[in-house]
Amino acid sequence: MKNSLELLVGLFMIAGFVAFGYLALQLGEVSLFSSSKNYTITAQFDNIAGVKKGASVQVSGVVVGQVSKIWLDEDGVANVALQVDKEVELTIDSMASVKSQGLIGDKFIALSLGGDEELFEDGGILTDTESSVDIESLISKFAFGDVK
């Protein structure tokens, strides 16, 4: 009787640890199980102020991926690696823009799908981009009468 109770408690503990590990991987930033569901596109921007790793990638307001890496290349161009769901067919004439959730909200990447028939492959480079709007410089230009 005592051995069967200990065995039952041990199995319960093992199941709990397995469930905890699975949830930690799914809710964390580890893409161990979901990497086969995504493909990566690199978007090149002049200015990506406010965009952070883990920011969402959206098409028509629907989250379809996230920013996985941000780096600066040798030409001073900001590169953003976008992990996009494989279900989203991103054509080569698509456009990426840096947008904001509200006036001072978090920044995200908005994708505007194009109409071309040729699709991006994994590792493709998206150069048709719209950079981040610098609200502070716009306000200072307006305040000091430098708006044209």
Disulfide bonds with the S-S distance in Angstrom:
none
